[in-house]
Amino acid sequence: MEKALALNSNDARTLSGGMWLAFMGDWDDGTAMAERAIRLAGPNASFAWWLAPAKRHWWKGEYQQALEDFRHAYLEGFWLSHLDQAYALPFLGRFDEAKAEVGKLLKLRPDFTIREADSYYRMFCFQPEYIEKMNSALRQAGLPE
């Protein structure tokens, strides 16, 4: 990524790779890159690029900002959109909304459980502490074990 950015530091697609850095625990630098990609692409920014700032805010305890960013990444028919909201909303005391998101998730993926969420996030190298915090919130939201 460093080589690609050295060739063109204003390439939004390359900068969007910061999302993966963020997910592996380099929250500040990875998110800064993803946010720069969003600014450069404007309305053409991919919904997925918003996941880095959303998840960083959530990890840092900035739950309202996390929810706002998750909503930029929201796609009604994409199961991950519902999962992300289901674990963000309990930290704002919005348990009924979190349970509604679990219901939408389970309509899309009837077999989905906390164990599946755990496995998915581990596949992308999220920190164990992030995953445990997420699992706890998913329990509050009513996702089956």
Residue frames as a rotation matrix with the C-alpha (Angstrom) as fourth column:
MET 1
0.571 0.821 0.000 0.00
0.821 -0.571 0.000 0.00
0.000 0.000 -1.000 0.00
GLU 2
0.368 -0.520 -0.771 2.87
0.205 -0.763 0.613 2.34
-0.907 -0.384 -0.174 0.80
LYS 3
-0.694 -0.652 0.307 4.32
0.408 -0.004 0.913 1.85
-0.594 0.759 0.269 -2.69
ALA 4
-0.199 0.714 0.672 0.97
0.950 -0.027 0.310 2.49
0.239 0.700 -0.673 -4.34
LEU 5
0.754 0.497 -0.429 0.41
0.613 -0.767 0.188 5.63
-0.236 -0.405 -0.883 -2.28
ALA 6
-0.099 -0.865 -0.492 3.92
0.261 -0.500 0.826 6.84
-0.960 -0.046 0.275 -3.09
LEU 7
-0.750 -0.140 0.646 2.96
0.649 0.034 0.760 6.69
-0.129 0.990 0.065 -6.77
ASN 8
-0.443 0.684 0.580 -0.38
0.059 -0.623 0.780 8.44
0.895 0.379 0.236 -6.26
SER 9
-0.951 -0.027 -0.308 -1.20
0.307 0.030 -0.951 9.68
0.035 -0.999 -0.020 -2.79
ASN 10
-0.607 0.777 -0.168 -4.62
-0.660 -0.610 -0.438 10.91
-0.443 -0.155 0.883 -3.93
ASP 11
-0.621 0.392 -0.679 -6.00
-0.358 0.628 0.690 7.61
0.697 0.672 -0.249 -5.15
ALA 12
-0.045 0.710 0.702 -9.21
-0.993 -0.110 0.048 6.96
0.111 -0.695 0.710 -3.23
ARG 13
0.757 0.361 -0.545 -9.28
-0.369 0.924 0.100 3.24
0.540 0.125 0.832 -4.04
THR 14
-0.107 -0.872 -0.478 -5.77
0.270 0.437 -0.858 2.75
0.957 -0.221 0.188 -2.63
LEU 15
-0.704 -0.142 0.696 -6.52
-0.520 -0.564 -0.642 4.89
0.483 -0.814 0.323 0.41
SER 16
0.351 0.923 0.158 -9.64
-0.833 0.230 0.503 2.85
0.427 -0.308 0.850 1.06
GLY 17
0.221 -0.372 -0.902 -7.32
0.157 0.926 -0.343 -0.04
0.962 -0.066 0.263 1.92
GLY 18
-0.675 -0.409 0.613 -6.81
-0.462 -0.414 -0.785 1.76
0.575 -0.813 0.090 5.21
MET 19
0.383 0.890 0.249 -10.02
-0.844 0.227 0.486 -0.01
0.376 -0.396 0.838 6.22
TRP 20
0.680 -0.154 -0.717 -8.07
0.147 0.987 -0.073 -3.28
0.719 -0.056 0.693 6.46
LEU 21
-0.491 -0.868 0.073 -5.33
0.166 -0.175 -0.971 -1.65
0.856 -0.464 0.230 8.54
ALA 22
-0.334 0.459 0.824 -7.97
-0.843 -0.535 -0.044 -0.36
0.421 -0.709 0.566 10.92
PHE 23
0.681 0.698 -0.220 -9.58
-0.556 0.689 0.465 -3.78
0.476 -0.194 0.858 11.27
MET 24
0.370 -0.628 -0.684 -6.22
0.461 0.764 -0.452 -5.27
0.807 -0.148 0.572 12.26
GLY 25
0.479 -0.066 -0.876 -5.89
0.871 -0.095 0.483 -2.79
-0.115 -0.993 0.012 15.12
ASP 26
-0.739 -0.672 -0.060 -4.19
0.649 -0.732 0.209 0.21
-0.184 0.115 0.976 13.49
TRP 27
0.146 0.986 -0.085 -7.37
0.934 -0.166 -0.316 2.18
-0.326 -0.033 -0.945 14.11
ASP 28
0.326 0.018 -0.945 -6.01
0.135 -0.991 0.027 5.70
-0.936 -0.136 -0.325 13.84
ASP 29
-0.602 -0.637 -0.482 -3.88
-0.392 -0.291 0.873 5.45
-0.696 0.714 -0.074 10.70
GLY 30
-0.835 0.315 0.451 -6.19
0.528 0.688 0.498 3.03
-0.153 0.654 -0.741 8.92
THR 31
0.182 0.966 -0.181 -9.27
0.873 -0.244 -0.423 5.11
-0.453 -0.081 -0.888 9.64
ALA 32
0.055 -0.239 -0.970 -7.50
-0.132 -0.964 0.230 8.33
-0.990 0.115 -0.085 8.59
MET 33
-0.910 -0.410 -0.061 -6.76
-0.136 0.157 0.978 6.72
-0.392 0.899 -0.198 5.23
ALA 34
-0.528 0.787 0.319 -10.33
0.848 0.506 0.155 5.49
-0.040 0.353 -0.935 4.80
GLU 35
0.320 0.651 -0.688 -11.73
0.592 -0.705 -0.392 8.92
-0.740 -0.282 -0.611 5.74
ARG 36
-0.369 -0.517 -0.772 -9.43
-0.344 -0.696 0.630 10.57
-0.863 0.498 0.079 3.21
ALA 37
-0.946 0.091 0.311 -10.70
0.308 0.550 0.776 8.12
-0.101 0.830 -0.548 0.57
ILE 38
-0.056 0.995 -0.079 -14.27
0.950 0.029 -0.310 9.07
-0.306 -0.092 -0.948 1.48
ARG 39
0.221 0.092 -0.971 -13.49
0.095 -0.993 -0.073 12.78
-0.971 -0.076 -0.228 1.14
LEU 40
-0.711 -0.585 -0.390 -11.74
-0.332 -0.209 0.920 12.29
-0.620 0.783 -0.046 -2.21
ALA 41
-0.882 0.385 0.272 -14.49
0.466 0.631 0.620 10.10
0.067 0.674 -0.736 -3.67
GLY 42
-0.771 0.634 0.059 -17.33
-0.635 -0.760 -0.142 12.23
-0.045 -0.147 0.988 -2.31
PRO 43
0.175 0.955 0.239 -20.72
-0.881 0.260 -0.395 10.76
-0.439 -0.141 0.887 -3.22
ASN 44
0.487 -0.053 -0.872 -18.96
-0.619 0.683 -0.387 7.99
0.616 0.729 0.299 -5.16
ALA 45
-0.526 -0.694 0.491 -17.35
-0.836 0.318 -0.446 6.59
0.154 -0.646 -0.748 -2.00
SER 46
-0.376 0.344 -0.860 -18.10
0.008 0.930 0.369 2.95
0.927 0.132 -0.352 -1.37
PHE 47
0.634 0.676 0.377 -20.41
-0.445 -0.080 0.892 2.22
0.632 -0.733 0.250 1.53
ALA 48
0.716 -0.367 -0.595 -17.76
0.563 0.807 0.180 -0.18
0.414 -0.464 0.784 2.86
TRP 49
-0.256 -0.890 0.377 -15.23
0.414 -0.453 -0.790 2.61
0.874 -0.046 0.484 3.39
TRP 50
0.114 0.407 0.906 -17.41
-0.621 -0.683 0.385 3.94
0.775 -0.607 0.175 6.20
LEU 51
0.797 0.243 -0.553 -16.86
0.173 0.785 0.595 0.76
0.579 -0.570 0.583 8.20
ALA 52
-0.197 -0.938 -0.284 -13.38
0.709 0.064 -0.702 1.82
0.677 -0.340 0.653 9.33
PRO 53
-0.722 -0.080 0.688 -14.49
-0.300 -0.859 -0.416 5.06
0.624 -0.506 0.595 11.00
ALA 54
0.348 0.926 0.145 -17.67
-0.608 0.105 0.787 3.42
0.714 -0.362 0.600 12.31
LYS 55
0.682 -0.104 -0.724 -15.86
0.407 0.877 0.257 0.55
0.608 -0.470 0.640 13.96
ARG 56
-0.497 -0.867 0.040 -13.09
0.505 -0.326 -0.799 2.83
0.706 -0.377 0.599 15.28
HIS 57
-0.399 0.424 0.813 -15.67
-0.618 -0.779 0.103 5.11
0.677 -0.462 0.573 16.92
TRP 58
0.685 0.696 -0.217 -17.42
-0.344 0.571 0.745 2.08
0.643 -0.436 0.630 18.39
TRP 59
0.289 -0.670 -0.684 -14.15
0.671 0.651 -0.355 0.65
0.683 -0.356 0.638 19.72
LYS 60
-0.727 -0.621 0.292 -13.26
0.296 -0.667 -0.684 4.02
0.619 -0.411 0.669 21.28
GLY 61
-0.526 0.591 -0.611 -16.66
0.792 0.080 -0.605 4.23
-0.308 -0.803 -0.511 23.00
GLU 62
-0.787 0.261 -0.559 -17.99
-0.359 -0.930 0.072 6.96
-0.502 0.258 0.826 20.72
TYR 63
-0.631 0.511 0.583 -21.23
0.488 0.846 -0.214 5.12
-0.603 0.149 -0.783 20.15
GLN 64
0.432 0.824 -0.368 -23.44
0.169 -0.474 -0.864 7.84
-0.886 0.311 -0.344 18.65
GLN 65
0.104 -0.482 -0.870 -20.79
-0.862 -0.480 0.163 8.72
-0.496 0.733 -0.465 16.05
ALA 66
-0.852 -0.389 0.350 -20.27
-0.220 0.873 0.436 5.00
-0.476 0.294 -0.829 15.39
LEU 67
-0.151 0.888 0.435 -23.99
0.549 0.441 -0.710 4.56
-0.822 0.132 -0.554 14.73
GLU 68
0.551 0.325 -0.769 -24.03
-0.336 -0.757 -0.561 7.54
-0.764 0.567 -0.308 12.35
ASP 69
-0.316 -0.755 -0.574 -21.11
-0.893 0.033 0.448 6.09
-0.320 0.655 -0.685 10.41
PHE 70
-0.769 0.136 0.624 -22.65
0.160 0.987 -0.018 2.62
-0.619 0.086 -0.781 10.40
ARG 71
0.287 0.958 -0.002 -25.72
0.303 -0.093 -0.949 4.20
-0.909 0.271 -0.317 8.82
HIS 72
0.214 -0.315 -0.925 -23.55
-0.845 -0.535 -0.013 5.57
-0.491 0.784 -0.380 5.99
ALA 73
-0.782 -0.591 -0.198 -22.49
-0.619 0.697 0.362 1.95
-0.076 0.405 -0.911 5.38
TYR 74
-0.380 0.714 0.588 -26.05
-0.225 0.545 -0.808 0.59
-0.897 -0.439 -0.047 5.71
LEU 75
-0.699 0.310 -0.644 -27.53
-0.623 0.179 0.762 -1.56
0.352 0.934 0.068 2.96
GLU 76
0.081 0.862 0.501 -30.95
-0.986 0.143 -0.086 -2.99
-0.146 -0.487 0.861 3.78
GLY 77
0.872 0.357 -0.335 -30.31
-0.436 0.877 -0.203 -6.35
0.221 0.323 0.920 2.13
PHE 78
0.018 -0.946 -0.323 -26.78
-0.222 0.312 -0.924 -6.83
0.975 0.088 -0.204 3.49
TRP 79
0.625 0.322 -0.711 -26.65
0.480 0.560 0.675 -8.93
0.615 -0.764 0.196 6.66
LEU 80
-0.323 -0.853 -0.411 -23.52
0.888 -0.123 -0.443 -7.17
0.327 -0.508 0.797 7.98
SER 81
-0.552 0.200 0.809 -25.37
-0.120 -0.980 0.160 -3.85
0.825 -0.009 0.565 8.11
HIS 82
0.534 0.838 0.110 -27.85
-0.309 0.073 0.948 -5.36
0.787 -0.541 0.298 10.56
LEU 83
0.455 -0.468 -0.757 -25.14
0.778 0.622 0.083 -7.08
0.432 -0.627 0.648 12.59
ASP 84
-0.600 -0.757 0.259 -23.17
0.563 -0.629 -0.536 -3.84
0.569 -0.176 0.803 12.99
GLN 85
-0.296 0.564 0.771 -26.21
-0.484 -0.785 0.388 -1.94
0.823 -0.259 0.505 14.18
ALA 86
0.655 0.584 -0.479 -27.26
0.051 0.598 0.800 -4.79
0.754 -0.548 0.362 16.48
TYR 87
0.226 -0.610 -0.760 -24.02
0.944 0.329 0.017 -4.49
0.240 -0.721 0.650 18.45
ALA 88
-0.737 -0.460 0.495 -23.84
0.368 -0.887 -0.278 -0.69
0.567 -0.023 0.823 18.33
LEU 89
-0.062 0.850 0.523 -27.35
-0.177 -0.525 0.832 0.14
0.982 -0.041 0.183 19.54
PRO 90
0.538 0.313 -0.783 -27.18
0.651 0.435 0.622 -1.52
0.535 -0.844 0.030 23.02
PHE 91
-0.421 -0.786 -0.453 -24.43
0.905 -0.334 -0.262 0.91
0.054 -0.521 0.852 24.03
LEU 92
-0.856 0.235 0.459 -26.89
-0.139 -0.962 0.234 3.73
0.497 0.136 0.857 23.41
GLY 93
-0.789 0.569 0.233 -29.57
-0.168 0.166 -0.972 2.01
-0.592 -0.805 -0.036 25.49
ARG 94
-0.112 0.738 -0.666 -31.62
-0.975 -0.212 -0.071 1.33
-0.193 0.641 0.743 22.33
PHE 95
-0.709 -0.240 0.663 -32.32
-0.323 0.946 -0.003 -2.33
-0.626 -0.217 -0.749 22.99
ASP 96
0.291 0.892 0.345 -35.60
0.072 0.339 -0.938 -2.57
-0.954 0.297 0.035 21.09
GLU 97
0.687 -0.113 -0.718 -33.94
-0.697 -0.379 -0.608 -1.22
-0.204 0.918 -0.339 17.94
ALA 98
-0.437 -0.899 0.016 -31.01
-0.881 0.432 0.191 -3.63
-0.179 0.069 -0.981 18.43
LYS 99
-0.441 0.358 0.823 -33.46
-0.020 0.913 -0.408 -6.53
-0.897 -0.196 -0.395 18.70
ALA 100
0.691 0.694 -0.204 -35.22
-0.174 -0.115 -0.978 -5.35
-0.702 0.711 0.041 15.54
GLU 101
0.242 -0.697 -0.675 -31.87
-0.970 -0.176 -0.167 -5.38
-0.002 0.695 -0.719 13.72
VAL 102
-0.708 -0.428 0.562 -31.27
-0.481 0.875 0.061 -8.94
-0.517 -0.227 -0.825 14.95
GLY 103
0.152 0.862 0.484 -34.68
0.071 0.479 -0.875 -9.85
-0.986 0.167 0.011 13.52
LYS 104
0.769 0.073 -0.635 -33.71
-0.576 -0.352 -0.738 -8.39
-0.277 0.933 -0.228 10.13
LEU 105
-0.283 -0.950 -0.135 -30.36
-0.954 0.264 0.141 -10.18
-0.098 0.169 -0.981 10.27
LEU 106
-0.610 0.054 0.790 -32.04
-0.206 0.952 -0.225 -13.50
-0.765 -0.300 -0.570 11.02
LYS 107
0.608 0.793 -0.012 -34.46
-0.157 0.106 -0.982 -13.05
-0.778 0.599 0.189 8.09
LEU 108
0.577 -0.475 -0.664 -31.44
-0.808 -0.213 -0.549 -12.75
0.119 0.853 -0.507 5.80
ARG 109
-0.381 -0.768 -0.514 -29.34
-0.489 0.639 -0.594 -15.38
0.785 0.025 -0.619 7.57
PRO 110
0.585 0.800 0.138 -31.62
-0.532 0.249 0.809 -17.65
0.613 -0.546 0.571 9.65
ASP 111
0.690 -0.374 -0.619 -28.70
0.532 0.843 0.083 -19.74
0.491 -0.387 0.781 10.90
PHE 112
-0.037 -0.801 0.597 -26.63
0.035 -0.598 -0.801 -16.78
0.999 -0.009 0.051 12.10
THR 113
0.765 0.191 -0.615 -25.41
0.580 0.211 0.787 -16.84
0.280 -0.959 0.051 15.70
ILE 114
0.846 -0.531 0.050 -22.97
-0.468 -0.694 0.546 -15.06
-0.255 -0.485 -0.836 17.97
ARG 115
0.271 -0.759 0.592 -20.54
0.209 0.646 0.734 -17.86
-0.940 -0.075 0.334 17.18
GLU 116
0.396 -0.060 0.916 -20.83
0.917 0.077 -0.391 -17.00
-0.047 0.995 0.085 13.46
ALA 117
0.944 -0.041 0.327 -20.24
-0.005 -0.994 -0.111 -13.31
0.330 0.103 -0.938 14.18
ASP 118
0.648 -0.733 0.205 -17.24
-0.333 -0.032 0.942 -14.18
-0.685 -0.679 -0.265 16.32
SER 119
0.175 -0.556 0.812 -15.77
0.631 0.697 0.341 -16.36
-0.756 0.453 0.473 13.57
TYR 120
0.661 0.152 0.735 -16.39
0.714 -0.429 -0.554 -13.72
0.231 0.890 -0.392 10.88
TYR 121
0.929 -0.292 0.227 -14.61
-0.331 -0.930 0.159 -10.98
0.164 -0.223 -0.961 12.81
ARG 122
0.439 -0.810 0.389 -11.70
-0.135 0.368 0.920 -13.27
-0.888 -0.457 0.052 13.72
MET 123
0.430 -0.230 0.873 -11.29
0.837 0.464 -0.290 -14.04
-0.339 0.855 0.392 10.00
PHE 124
0.648 -0.140 0.749 -10.60
0.383 -0.790 -0.479 -10.32
0.659 0.597 -0.458 9.45
CYS 125
-0.250 -0.910 -0.332 -8.07
0.722 0.054 -0.690 -10.21
0.645 -0.412 0.643 12.33
PHE 126
0.381 0.408 0.829 -10.11
-0.303 -0.793 0.529 -8.04
0.873 -0.453 -0.179 14.70
GLN 127
-0.653 -0.646 0.395 -8.66
-0.538 0.029 -0.842 -7.85
0.533 -0.763 -0.366 18.19
PRO 128
-0.560 0.435 -0.705 -10.06
0.569 0.820 0.053 -10.43
0.602 -0.372 -0.707 20.64
GLU 129
-0.771 0.256 -0.583 -11.14
0.422 -0.479 -0.770 -7.58
-0.476 -0.840 0.261 22.94
TYR 130
-0.725 0.534 -0.435 -13.20
-0.683 -0.637 0.358 -6.02
-0.086 0.556 0.826 20.14
ILE 131
-0.509 0.512 -0.692 -14.87
-0.220 0.700 0.680 -9.34
0.832 0.498 -0.244 19.45
GLU 132
-0.661 0.249 -0.708 -15.67
0.715 0.495 -0.493 -10.02
0.228 -0.833 -0.505 23.11
LYS 133
-0.789 0.373 -0.488 -17.20
-0.060 -0.838 -0.543 -6.55
-0.611 -0.399 0.684 23.49
MET 134
-0.610 0.558 -0.563 -19.23
-0.745 -0.162 0.647 -7.14
0.270 0.814 0.515 20.32
ASN 135
-0.595 0.365 -0.716 -20.40
0.215 0.931 0.296 -10.58
0.774 0.022 -0.633 21.49
SER 136
-0.787 0.284 -0.548 -21.59
0.552 -0.073 -0.831 -9.12
-0.276 -0.956 -0.099 24.78
ALA 137
-0.659 0.547 -0.516 -23.65
-0.533 -0.824 -0.192 -6.49
-0.530 0.149 0.835 22.97
LEU 138
-0.578 0.435 -0.691 -25.07
-0.563 0.401 0.723 -9.11
0.591 0.806 0.013 20.61
ARG 139
-0.742 0.326 -0.586 -26.24
0.586 0.740 -0.330 -11.12
0.326 -0.588 -0.740 23.63
GLN 140
-0.688 0.479 -0.545 -28.07
0.161 -0.632 -0.758 -8.02
-0.707 -0.609 0.358 24.87
ALA 141
-0.540 0.459 -0.706 -29.60
-0.813 -0.500 0.298 -7.62
-0.216 0.735 0.643 21.42
GLY 142
0.290 0.755 0.588 -30.90
-0.614 0.618 -0.491 -11.20
-0.734 -0.219 0.643 21.51
LEU 143
0.196 -0.280 -0.940 -28.78
-0.875 0.383 -0.296 -12.89
0.443 0.880 -0.171 18.86
PRO 144
0.979 0.200 0.044 -28.67
-0.199 0.878 0.436 -16.64
0.049 -0.435 0.899 19.60
GLU 145
0.263 -0.919 0.293 -25.41
-0.589 0.088 0.803 -18.15
-0.764 -0.384 -0.519 20.84
